């Protein structure tokens, strides 16, 4: 006698896990663009900061704009000078680089948080992306990797687009 009943011992076919985002594809792409811009700006400012640190602590030089050297009396529009007492007037651009990088890193963290929360990634991913603003070249490397990963996830889960 033959049994025509279906084989119940075989596991049912696995459906891909449904991916849920915390926003629409448009919101995620907007966050991705904001992240991309801030990552490049932060990466460039971090390289400027590293150059400024080498000049400051390696050669005791500061970058000034519109200053007068008190030792020689020479004025210069943009130049390097020894420590601040030898320069009067002008703007210390070395300090400006420090301040600008600090505030731009805050924007980078905001962009990181926005993308992280919309993608619903684990917290370790947020920390890894945040490290991009303090390790030279890492923000530029991570930007490409994160951009590719977000685009792949959005393409793989088009059903998650209709949020509202």
Secondary structure, DSSP 8 states (H G I E B T S, - for coil): ----S--SSS-----------SS-HHHHHHHHHHHHHHHHHHHHHHHHHHHHHIIIIIH--EEEEEEEETTT--EEEEEEESSGGGEESSEEHHHHHHHHHHHHHHHHHHHHHHHHHHHT--HHHHHHHHGGGTSTTHHHHHHHHHHHHHHHHHHHTGGGG---
